[in-house]
Amino acid sequence: MPALRAALAITMVREYGLSVYRTAKLLDIAPAAVSNYLAERRSNKKVVRKLLEDKKYAIYVKEYSMKIIRNEIRVDEVMCFFCKLFYE
């Protein structure tokens, strides 16, 4: 889910102040991908915006971003959680 990775990356950099490189390492993606997400050149902007602005999703994006930062959860587990959330 590129849109979810974008939302997580944006949150990690803008909300929690992580560097592009640290964010990329945590999400197991290239730093260029993080830069593109931040510049809105990559991913579905409409879905990313919904993940970041809709209260139903935004709270989870922030919560799981922090859990990833703290190494409390793996990115693939976050993806599974959101897949279940989307398809409920």
C-alpha positions as CSV (number, residue, x, y, z in Angstrom):
1,M,0.0,0.0,0.0
2,P,2.0,2.9,-1.3
3,A,-0.5,5.4,0.1
4,L,0.0,4.1,3.6
5,R,3.8,4.1,3.3
6,A,3.4,7.7,2.2
7,A,1.2,8.7,5.1
8,L,3.6,7.0,7.6
9,A,6.6,8.7,6.0
10,I,5.0,12.1,6.0
11,T,4.0,11.7,9.7
12,M,7.4,10.5,10.7
13,V,9.1,13.4,9.1
14,R,6.6,16.2,9.7
15,E,5.1,15.2,13.0
16,Y,8.0,13.5,14.7
17,G,10.9,15.2,13.1
18,L,12.7,12.2,11.8
19,S,15.2,12.6,8.9
20,V,14.4,11.3,5.5
21,Y,17.1,8.7,5.9
22,R,15.9,7.5,9.3
23,T,12.4,7.3,8.0
24,A,13.5,5.4,4.9
25,K,15.4,2.9,7.1
26,L,12.5,2.3,9.4
27,L,10.0,1.8,6.6
28,D,12.5,-0.2,4.5
29,I,12.2,2.0,1.5
30,A,14.6,4.2,-0.4
31,P,15.3,7.8,0.9
32,A,14.2,9.0,-2.6
33,A,10.8,7.4,-2.0
34,V,10.4,9.3,1.2
35,S,11.4,12.6,-0.5
36,N,8.9,11.9,-3.3
37,Y,6.1,11.2,-0.7
38,L,6.9,14.5,1.0
39,A,6.8,16.3,-2.3
40,E,3.6,14.5,-3.2
41,R,5.2,13.2,-6.4
42,R,4.4,9.6,-5.6
43,S,1.4,7.7,-4.4
44,N,-2.4,8.4,-4.6
45,K,-2.7,11.9,-3.2
46,K,-6.4,11.5,-2.4
47,V,-5.9,8.3,-0.4
48,V,-2.8,9.8,1.4
49,R,-4.8,12.9,2.3
50,K,-7.7,10.7,3.6
51,L,-5.2,8.8,5.8
52,L,-3.7,12.0,7.2
53,E,-6.9,14.0,7.6
54,D,-9.8,11.6,8.3
55,K,-9.9,11.1,12.1
56,K,-10.8,7.5,11.7
57,Y,-7.4,6.8,10.0
58,A,-5.2,9.7,11.2
59,I,-5.1,8.6,14.8
60,Y,-3.9,5.2,13.7
61,V,-1.3,6.6,11.3
62,K,0.2,8.7,14.1
63,E,0.0,5.8,16.7
64,Y,1.6,3.3,14.4
65,S,4.2,5.7,13.2
66,M,5.3,6.1,16.7
67,K,5.3,2.4,17.3
68,I,7.5,1.9,14.3
69,I,9.9,4.5,15.5
70,R,10.1,2.8,18.9
71,N,10.5,-0.6,17.2
72,E,7.4,-1.9,18.9
73,I,5.9,-3.1,15.6
74,R,7.0,-4.1,12.2
75,V,5.9,-2.3,9.1
76,D,4.3,-5.4,7.6
77,E,2.2,-5.7,10.8
78,V,1.0,-2.1,10.3
79,M,0.1,-2.9,6.7
80,C,-2.0,-5.9,7.8
81,F,-3.8,-3.8,10.4
82,F,-4.7,-1.1,7.9
83,C,-5.8,-3.7,5.3
84,K,-8.2,-5.1,7.9
85,L,-9.4,-1.6,8.8
86,F,-10.1,-0.7,5.2
87,Y,-12.0,-3.8,4.4
88,E,-14.2,-4.0,7.5
